[in-house]
Amino acid sequence: MFYHVKDLQYNAHVSAPDPRFARVLLEAFGGANGELKSALQYFVQAFSCHNPYPDKYDMLMDIATEELGHLEIVGATIQMLLGPVNGEMKDVVENMEINTLMNGNAAKEDFIHQAFTNPQFLVTAPGSPMLTDSNGNPWCATYVSANADLTVDLRSNMAGECRAKIGYENLIPLTDDPYVKETLVFLMTREVTHFQQFEAALETIQPNFPPGSFQTSPKYSNLYFDLSKENEARGPWNEGESTRLKEEWQYITDPLEEVRSTNGLVDRKPKGTHRTEKEVKEMDTKLAKERSEEVLSSVPKGVMCWCDCQDKEK
């Protein structure tokens, strides 16, 4: 159950209308990394957590709801930045300012450029934010990522918070309004907060690497193929020990020869790793069973009720 409290989580202010920046700010409203995307992504992800991971369900729903609040903050800021546009558009018959500019003079072009750099602010929804990005492309459900595997979804959320944080970071220098800057700093900061919350939640799931249940083949997990023949770069991504599996990187200097001599890698033997194919298969079976039972055991028998409410007459 949702209800709307009319107080904004952060009380947004605007010094003066700025339709140009209002258009740019649409990225945070209806863009691929905007607040609506985050809200719906966490909302959808929460459903598969309801029974097996009620604590994660609670967290995802809380953050999803906060993101809707952030959407309202961004929308309110856009509305204030658009200033009197809506009122002027309503007065199309008599006194609208643009009527005095219909004689082909330069002022008409300047008026349109100042107030309506996004045509939708003029034609489709005058003076109001729309669920589009800054170029008018409509918000799309394909922005939402939900895999029903917490180790995957939480990592996706962490990456999404990073992209959203950088988005606000890039927006801040584009406005001179100190009030708007303060609002953007608040929103940017909450992205970092959510990143840490998702990261902490991920750490409560062990093991959580690799993502999912299957542990990957030790024949291929530590191979680095040198596929560029000039200025080969070496670093912790191709030498020394791998970050999570703790395997020794195998640097393949001649990938073609390696592929041909091992029957397309099929006959390659694991090197530089403590893991064996047998151990991996046993771990796959064990972890897959544990994860499956974790979910199946949480599904109630008989009549199912989403909430804790019970029919007291039964």
NORPE-V957782 format. One record per pair of residues at least 6 apart in sequence whose ideal C-beta (glycine too) atoms are under 8 Angstrom apart, sorted by the first residue. I is the first residue (numbers start at 0). J is the second residue. D is the distance in Angstrom with one decimal. If there is no record, write none. Layout:
BEGIN
i	j	d
I	J	D
I	J	D
END
This chain:
BEGIN
i	j	d
1	64	7.3
7	68	7.2
7	71	6.3
7	72	5.5
7	75	6.4
8	65	7.0
8	68	4.5
8	69	7.2
8	72	6.6
9	72	5.6
9	182	6.3
9	185	4.6
9	186	7.6
11	72	5.3
11	75	5.3
11	76	4.8
11	79	7.2
11	178	7.5
11	179	7.9
11	182	4.7
12	79	7.9
12	178	3.7
12	179	7.8
12	181	7.6
12	182	7.4
13	76	6.4
13	79	3.9
13	80	5.7
13	176	6.2
13	178	5.8
13	179	6.0
14	176	4.7
14	177	7.0
14	178	5.5
14	179	7.6
15	82	7.6
15	176	7.1
16	79	7.4
16	80	5.8
16	81	6.5
16	82	2.7
16	83	7.1
16	84	7.9
17	80	4.8
17	174	6.9
17	176	6.6
17	179	7.9
18	80	6.5
18	81	5.6
18	82	7.2
18	84	6.6
18	113	6.2
18	114	4.5
18	115	6.9
18	116	6.8
18	120	6.7
19	113	7.1
19	116	5.7
20	80	5.8
20	173	6.3
20	174	5.0
20	176	7.6
20	179	7.2
21	77	4.8
21	80	3.8
21	81	5.1
21	117	7.9
21	120	7.3
21	128	7.6
22	116	5.0
22	117	4.2
22	120	7.0
22	133	5.4
23	133	5.3
23	170	6.6
23	173	5.8
24	73	6.5
24	76	6.5
24	77	5.4
24	80	7.0
24	133	7.7
24	170	6.7
25	77	6.8
25	117	6.9
25	128	6.7
25	129	7.3
25	131	5.9
25	132	5.9
25	133	4.7
26	32	7.4
26	33	6.2
26	132	5.5
26	133	4.9
26	166	6.1
26	170	7.4
27	33	4.9
27	34	6.1
27	73	4.9
27	163	7.7
27	166	6.3
27	167	6.8
27	170	6.9
27	186	7.1
28	34	6.7
28	35	7.0
28	70	6.7
28	73	4.8
28	74	6.0
28	77	6.3
28	128	5.4
28	129	7.9
28	130	6.9
28	131	7.9
29	35	6.1
29	128	7.8
29	129	6.6
29	130	3.9
29	131	4.7
29	132	5.9
29	137	7.3
29	138	4.2
30	36	7.5
30	132	4.0
30	133	6.9
30	138	7.8
30	166	7.5
31	132	6.9
31	139	7.8
31	142	5.0
32	142	7.8
32	159	6.6
32	162	4.4
32	163	4.9
32	166	5.3
33	70	7.7
33	73	7.5
33	132	7.6
33	138	7.6
33	163	7.5
33	166	7.8
34	66	5.3
34	67	7.6
34	69	4.5
34	70	4.0
34	73	5.7
34	163	7.9
34	186	7.9
35	66	7.9
35	70	5.4
35	130	6.4
35	138	6.0
36	138	7.5
36	142	4.3
36	143	6.4
36	159	7.5
37	63	7.6
37	66	4.4
37	69	7.8
37	159	6.3
37	160	7.7
37	163	6.5
38	63	5.1
38	64	7.7
38	66	3.6
38	67	4.7
38	69	7.8
38	70	6.2
39	63	7.5
39	140	7.7
39	143	5.4
40	63	7.8
40	142	7.7
40	143	4.6
40	144	6.1
40	145	6.4
40	155	7.8
40	156	7.0
40	159	6.8
41	59	4.7
41	60	7.5
41	62	5.2
41	63	3.8
41	66	6.6
41	156	6.8
42	59	7.4
42	60	7.1
42	63	4.1
43	143	6.1
43	145	4.5
44	59	5.5
44	145	4.7
44	147	7.8
44	152	4.7
44	156	7.6
45	55	7.7
45	56	5.1
45	59	3.8
45	60	5.0
45	63	6.7
47	145	7.8
47	147	4.1
48	55	4.4
48	56	4.1
48	59	6.4
48	149	6.7
49	56	4.7
49	305	7.1
50	294	7.5
50	297	3.6
50	298	6.1
50	299	7.6
51	293	5.2
51	294	4.7
51	296	7.9
51	297	4.3
52	149	6.5
55	149	6.2
55	200	5.9
58	196	6.6
58	200	6.0
62	193	5.7
62	196	6.8
65	189	7.3
69	186	5.8
69	189	6.9
72	182	6.5
72	185	7.9
72	186	6.8
73	128	7.6
73	186	7.3
74	128	4.7
76	179	6.4
76	182	5.8
77	128	4.1
78	126	7.6
78	127	6.7
78	128	6.2
80	179	7.5
81	114	7.8
81	120	6.7
81	126	4.9
81	127	7.3
81	128	7.9
83	126	7.7
84	114	5.6
84	115	7.7
84	120	6.5
84	125	6.0
84	126	3.6
85	125	5.5
85	126	2.7
85	127	6.5
86	126	7.3
87	95	5.4
87	96	5.8
87	97	7.4
87	126	7.9
88	95	7.1
88	121	7.6
88	125	3.8
88	126	6.1
91	98	7.6
96	110	6.7
97	107	6.9
97	110	5.9
97	111	7.8
99	106	8.0
100	106	5.0
100	107	3.5
100	110	5.8
101	107	6.8
111	121	7.1
114	120	7.1
114	121	7.6
115	121	3.8
117	131	7.7
117	133	7.0
117	134	7.7
117	135	5.7
118	135	6.6
119	129	5.4
119	131	6.4
119	135	5.3
120	126	6.8
120	127	7.9
123	129	6.7
130	137	6.5
130	138	4.2
131	137	5.4
131	138	6.5
132	138	7.7
144	152	7.3
144	155	4.6
144	159	7.5
145	152	6.2
146	152	5.6
146	155	7.3
148	210	6.8
148	211	5.8
149	200	7.7
149	201	7.6
149	204	5.9
150	201	6.7
150	204	5.9
150	207	4.7
150	208	7.7
150	210	4.5
150	211	6.6
151	210	4.8
151	211	6.7
153	197	4.8
153	198	7.7
153	200	5.7
153	201	4.4
153	204	7.9
154	201	6.9
154	210	6.5
156	193	7.4
156	197	4.6
157	194	5.3
157	197	5.0
157	198	6.0
157	201	7.6
160	190	4.6
160	191	7.3
160	193	5.0
160	194	4.2
160	197	7.0
161	190	7.7
161	194	6.6
163	190	4.7
164	187	5.6
164	190	3.9
164	191	6.0
164	194	7.5
167	183	5.1
167	184	7.8
167	186	5.4
167	187	3.7
167	190	6.9
168	187	6.1
170	183	5.6
171	180	5.7
171	183	5.0
171	184	6.9
171	187	7.4
174	180	6.2
174	183	7.6
201	207	5.7
206	286	7.3
208	243	4.7
208	244	7.8
209	215	5.4
209	243	7.7
212	283	6.6
212	286	4.8
212	287	4.4
212	290	5.3
213	283	5.1
213	287	7.5
214	274	7.7
214	279	4.9
214	282	4.9
214	283	5.7
214	286	7.2
215	279	7.3
216	276	7.0
216	279	6.7
217	246	7.4
217	269	4.1
217	272	4.6
217	274	4.1
217	275	6.6
217	276	6.5
217	279	6.2
218	264	7.1
218	267	5.2
218	268	7.0
218	269	5.1
218	276	7.4
219	264	6.6
219	267	7.6
220	241	7.6
220	244	6.0
220	246	6.3
220	272	6.9
220	274	7.7
221	241	5.7
221	244	7.0
221	246	3.9
221	247	6.4
221	248	5.6
221	249	5.5
221	270	7.8
221	271	5.5
221	272	5.7
222	248	8.0
222	249	5.2
222	251	6.0
223	236	7.3
223	237	3.8
223	248	5.4
223	249	6.7
223	250	5.2
223	251	6.4
224	251	4.9
224	254	4.4
224	257	7.8
225	231	5.7
225	250	6.6
225	251	6.2
225	252	5.3
225	253	7.9
225	254	6.7
226	254	6.1
233	250	7.8
235	242	7.4
236	248	7.8
237	248	5.2
237	250	5.6
238	248	5.4
238	250	6.4
239	247	7.4
239	248	6.4
240	246	6.8
240	247	6.2
240	248	7.4
241	247	7.8
241	248	6.2
244	272	7.3
244	274	7.2
245	273	7.6
246	271	5.6
246	272	4.1
246	273	7.4
246	274	7.3
247	270	7.7
247	271	3.2
247	272	7.1
248	271	7.1
249	270	5.6
249	271	5.3
251	257	4.9
257	264	7.4
257	267	7.8
258	264	6.1
261	267	4.1
269	275	7.0
269	276	7.2
END
